[in-house]
């Protein structure tokens, strides 16, 4: 498993056993990420294998994540993403490959009291409920990884739902990274 896929794309797919929440719209790219996000990070995958992640700037308000298993630094995956802050939360958005629907993934992230980077996915069942209650609009989609949901609500409606403290349980911790080096 690749760390960025675990952290963001399988946000995200692999931790949810193929269940995926995707969005028709990406985050707007008009906001800079917090400086603390940039740099080198380390974690462990579901099998306890060490993983590395390096986040750098890739243009104005665009970022690149390069992930690789510590034992195999030549096996690198690169992902471009943008970030946005709404309410008290930071969000990141990345395009998905066509085999996963070709839309966008959305994840939350924060820095905890230990200065670790904590990434959160959206709970598929909670998003299904929100669609059923018409708080969001979307539909079930099938991908090679399994059934998921495509949310087609405008991003302002999505953020109004996500920023509501009553919906705090829609976020599930996906992965936790610690800073490597300085």
DANOR-V445546 format. One line per field, one symbol per residue. phi: phi as a letter, one per 40 degrees, with the letter a starting at -180 (. if undefined). burial: + if it has 24 or more other ideal C-beta (glycine too) atoms within 12 Angstrom, else -. A space follows every 10 residues. Layout:
# DANOR-V445546
phi->???
burial->???
This chain:
# DANOR-V445546
phi->.bdccccbcc dadccbfgca bbbcbcccbc bcccdccchb bbabcccgcc bbabbbcbhc fbbbbbbacd cbcccbbbbc abbabbfcbc bbbbcbcdcb hgcbcbbcaa bcccgccbbb cccdcccdcc cccgcbbiac bbbcchcabb cbcccccccc ccccdcbdcc cbcbabbbcb gc
burial->++++++++++ ++++++--++ +++++++-+- --+---+-++ +++-+----- +++++----- -++++++++- ------+-++ ++++++--++ ++++++---+ +-++++++++ +-----++++ ++++-+++-+ +----+-+-- +-+-+--+++ +-+-+-+++- +++---+--+ +++++++-+- --
